[in-house]
C-alpha cells in the first residue's frame, strides 16, 4: 500500500479546525466538465456500510488513552489469517513505530508486534502472503527505505538508494516477486526519484523509474507480476514556472527492465492542476485500474479512478468518484454471494464534513458509495482493501486515531 499517511493526518488536522469540508462550488464551469461517476449508467450514493461490515479496533502497541495507531495495508488470507501493517505510538509526542497485526476469524491474534530495529519507523506495505513488510526508518529528510523479513523473525534491512552512499528514501509497496517500489535520493535529481528495488538472493539493487525530464518522482504501488507501477512526477507548474507540482503517472516495466511512463492526468488550468496515483490493480482483460486523486484550482480534492490499456497511453479513461475526497486503494473483490469479482475502491470522503472512511463499489455498470462506520464515530479513512473485501485504515477513538479492520458480514 501507498505512502499517504501524512496526507490523511493533515486532513484530520484540518477537520478539527472547521465543521464542514472544503466548499463544493456548484456554478463554477470547471465542475461541469465531468459528472460524478460518469461514464457509468447509474451512480447511486447511500447504503450504510456499517450494516454490511463489522469493524475491529486493532489497538496499539502500548495501549492507553493517549496512544494511537494506523493500519496502512493488508495481506490476502493465508490459511484463514490476514496480516496488517502500519504504525503505533504511545502518545502524541512519541515516535511512530512500525507495527504488525495478525487477525483470524475477525479477531486479533495476540498483541500487536513491533517491527523493530529503529527508534522511529513506519510500515506502508505488506506482501500478499504476509512474509515481507516495507516502509521507512526515521522521519522527514532523515527517513531511510527499509524492509522486514517475516521468514527471519522479522529481521530489518536497509534498501540502497539511487545515489551512491545515499540513505534518504521510502519504500511503499511489495509484490509477489518481492519487487519493491518507492523513491530515493538520486544524483542529478533536484528532489527524489521513483525507485524499483529488485531482489537477487538476499540483496536488493535499485533501478530508477524516474524520467530525466522531471524534477522528481515517486512510486506508490506495483502490480503482482511487476509489469506496472504507478505514482507521480514532479515538474514546474506550467502556469507560472515558479513552483513545483505533482501529476499522476503509470510506468510500464518490460522484462529487460526498461520502463516507459504514461501520463494519467495532464495539466489543465480549468480542471485539475495536480494529481497522484496511489494504487493499481489488473483487470482480467489486460487493462488496469488506478486509484488516486486530482486537485482542482479551487483547492478541492477529487477522488478518481483511471482505467487504461498499459500498452496505449492514449487509452486513459478517467472516472470521478467524489469531490472533497481521495481514493487510496483498488482491488478486484470476490462477492460474499459468489459470482464474478467486483471492483472496490477505498479512501476518504470529506464532502459532508470531517473525513469519513468510504468504499466505492463498481458492479454491473453501477457505482455505489458506502460510508464505513468506525468504532466510535464516523471520522477516519480507509487505506487498503484485499481480494476478500477486508478493509484497513484508521478512525478516531476519543482524541486519538486507532487502526481498524472492516470485514464484510456474511
N, C-alpha and C positions, 0 to 999 in steps of 0.2 A: 504494500500500500504506500501511499503517497505522502509526501512530506508536506502536510498542510496544517499541522497542529498549531503553529503560531498564528496563522491566519484565522483559525477558529477562535482562539483565545482572545484575539483582538476584537472579534465580533461580540464576544461576551462582554468585554470591557465597554464597548460602545453601547450595548444593550442596557448596561447598568446606568448609563447617563441619559437615557431617553426612554419614553414609554412606548413609542412606536418605532418601526423600522424606517429606513430611508423613504422619502416621498416617492409615490408612484405616479408620475405625470400621465395624464390621460389625453391631453390635447397636443402633446409635443409630436411633430411629424416623425421624429426618429423612432417612435414606438409603433408607427403604422407600417413599417417595412415588413414585419413578420408577426403573425398572430401566435399567441402561445400554443405550443403543441402542434402547430402546422408542420407537416402536411397530413397529419393523422385525421381520418374521417370524423372521429369523435374524441373529444378530450373532456374528461369529467374529473372534477376535483371534489374530494369528500371521502367518506368512509373512515371509520375510526380504526386507525392502525392498532390502537391499544386493544381493540376487540379481537384482532386477528393474531396478536403476538403476546407472548409472555416475556416480561423484562426481568433480567437478573442483574443485580448490583454486584459487580465483581470485586468491589472493595479496594483497599490499598495495601501497600506493603506493611505499614506500621499501625494502621488503624488510628482511631482518634478523630475528633470532630474537625480538626484543622487540616487533616491530611487530605490529599486529592490524588486523582489518577485519571488517565485517559487510555482508551483502547483504540489503536490505530489500524490493526489488521487482524485477520482471522484465517486459519488454515481451512482446508477441506476436512471432512470427517476421516479420522484414522482409527479404524476398529471401534467406532462409536464415539471417540473423543475428538474434540477440537482444541486447537491451541491458539491463544490470543496474545498478542504483544502490544506493548505501549510503554507507559512510564508512570511512576508514582513519586510523590514527595511527602515528607512528614508534616510540613507546614508551609505557608506561603513564602517564607524566606529560605527554605531549604532547597538544595539542588534536586532536579529530576533524576530518577534512577530507572534505567530500562527494566521492564517487568514482563514476566511471562505468567499467564493463567492457563490452567488446564481445566476443561469443562466436559462433563459427561452426563448425558440424560437431563440437561437443564440445570445441573448443579456443579459448582466449582469443586474440583478435587484438591483437597488440602489448601494450604495457604499459597498466596502468590509467591513466585520465585524471582529473586533479584538476579538479573543478568549482570554479573559482576565484572570487575576489572578496572572500573573507572569511578572517580568521585562523582561525576555527572555524566549521564548518558540518556539516550532515547532510542527505543526500538520502533521502527516505522514499518517494517515489512517482515513477513514470515513465509517460508517455502510451504507449498500446499500440503506436504506431508509432515510439516511441523519439525523438521530437522535442522533448519538454518534460520536464524534471525539476522536482520541487518538494521543499521541505524548510524548513530553518531556517538562519539565521546567528546565531552567538553561542550562549550556553548559559544555562540557568536563566531567571531573570526578565529577562535581557537578550537573550533569543532573539527573532528577527525572522522573520516569514514571507517566504520568497523563492521565486523560480523561475528556472530556467536555460533559455535558448532555444537548442536544438540547431540551428535553422536559421540562427543568427547566431553560429557558433563558440562556442556555449555561454556567451553573454553572461549576466550575472547581473542580476536585477531584484528590488527590494523590492516586497512587496504592501502595500496600505493596510490599516489596521485599522478596526474599527467606531468607535473613539474618534478624534475629530478630533485630528490631531497625534500619535497614539499610534504605538508601534513594536512592542509585545510581541505575539507570537503564533507559530503554527506552521502550515505547510501540509502536509497529509498525503497527498492523492491528487489526480489529474487525469484527466479523461475525454476522450472523442473530441472533444467540443465545446469543449475547452480550459477547461472549468469546473474550478475548484479548490475543495476543501473543507479545513477545518482549524478553527482557532479563533484569536481575537484579543481584545485588551483592548477593553472597551466601556464607555461611560458608563452609570452607574447599575446595573452588574452587579458583584456582590461579587468574583467571580473572573474568569472569561473566558467568552466567548460563542462557540458554534459559528457558523462563518462560511462563506458561499458567495461565492467570487470569480468574477465573470463578465467575460469579455474583450470589449472593444469597440475594434477596431483594435489598437493596440499597448498600450493601457492596460487595467488591471483596476479594477473597482469592487467594494466589499464590501457584502454583504447579510446581515443576521442570520438564522440559523436558530433562534436562541435564543427560548425562551418566557419571558415576563416573570415567570411564577410560580416560575421556577427561580433558584437562586443561581449557577449556572454551567452550561456545557455544552461539549462537544467533538464535532466531526465527524471521522470517520476514513476514510470511503470514500463514493464516489458511483458510480451506475450510468453506463454509457456514454451513455445518452440524457439523463442529467441529471434523471430523474424521481424518483429515490430517493437519499437519503443516510442513513447510519447512524452512530451514535456513542453518547454517553451524556449524561445530565443530572446535575447536582449539586444535591442538596437536603438539608435537615436530616434526620437519621435519625429516622424516625417512632417509633422505640422510646424515645428519650430526649430528642431535640431539642437535644442539646449538641454533636453532631458532624455533619459533612457526609459523605454517601455518594453513590456513583455508581450509576445504573441505566441499562440499555441502552434506546435509543430508535431509532426509524426516523422519518425525515421524508419525507412525500410533497410533492414540489415541483411545483406547477402551472405551466403555460406562462406565466401572467401574473406568476410569481414568488412568489405566496403559498405558504405552507408550512403543513402540518398534521402534528403529531407523533403517533406511536403508541408506547405503552409496550410493549416486548418482554418486560419482566420487571417484575412488581410486588413490592413489599416483602412478605416472608413471614418471620416470626420463626423458623419451624422449617425452612425450606427455601430458603435463599439470601437474603442481605441486601445484596449488592452485585452488579453485573453491568456488562458493557460489550460493545458490538458493534464489531468491528474491520473487517469486510469484508462486501460484499453482491454477489450475482450473480443475474441474472434467469433464470427458467425460461421455457421456450417456451410454457407455459400461462398466463403472465402473473403467476404467483406469484414470490416472491423467496426466496432462501436467504441467511441471515445467519450469519456465524461469530463466536464470541466466547467469553466465559466468565462464570461465576457464582461468587460466593464464598459458601461455607457459613458458618454461625455458628461452626463449629469452626476456621475459617481455611483449610480445604481449598478449592482452586480446582477448578472443574468445567468442562471443555470442552463447549460446547453449540453446536448449530445450531438456529436458529429458521427456520420456513417460514411464509409468510403471503401472503394477498392484500393488497397495499398499500392497496386501497380499503376494506378492512374490518379495523379494528383488533382486532376480537374473534376474528379467524381465526388468531391466532398459535398454532402448534404447536411445541413445544419437544422436541428430541431430545438426550439426554445422551450424550456420546461417551466420556468417561473422567474419572475423578476424579484430583486432583493433576495437572491438565493445563489447557491452554487452546488454543483454536482461533484461528489468526491470519488465514487467508485461505481463500476458497472459490471454485471455478470449475467450469464445465462443460468436461470434458476429452474430446477425441476419442481413443478407444481405438486402440492400435497396430494391432490386427487389423481396424479399421474398425467400422462399425455405429453405433448411436446413442451420443451422448455420455454419459458417466457423471459423477457429481458427485464431486469430490475436495476434501477439506478438509485443510489442513496446520497444524501447530502444534508444541507441545512436551508431552511426557508425562513426569511425574516420579513416577509411581505405584510404580515399582520401584527408584528410586534417583535419582542425578543426572539432570538433564533430558536427554531424548533427542529428536532430531527425529523427527516422526511424521507419517504420512499416514493419513487415513480415507477409504476409497473406498466410495461408495454405488452399488450396481449390482444391478438386478433384485431389489429388496427386501432386499438384504443390506448389511451394513456390515462392511467388512474393515479391520482396523488393521495397518499395516505400519510397522516401525521402519526408519528410513533410516540406513544406516551412514555414518559420516563418514570423513574422510581418515585420521585417526589415533585411532580410537576411536568411541564412541557419543555422547559428551556434546555437546549442541548444541540447535539449534532451527530449525524450518522456518518461514519468514515469508511467502513468496509463491509462487503457482503460476499458470502461464499456461494458455491453452487447449490447448497441445500437451503438457501434463503436465510441463513443466520446472519445477523447484522450486528456490528460493533460500533461503538462511539463513546460519547460521554454525555452526561446530563447533570444538571445542578442538583446537589444534595445538601440543602442548607446553604451555607456560604461557599462551599467547595464543590468542585466537579468530581464526579465518580465515573470510572469506566463501567460500561454496561454492555450486556449482550441481549439482543432481541431474538427470540426463537418463535417460529410460526406455530400456532396451535393446530392440532390435528383436525 
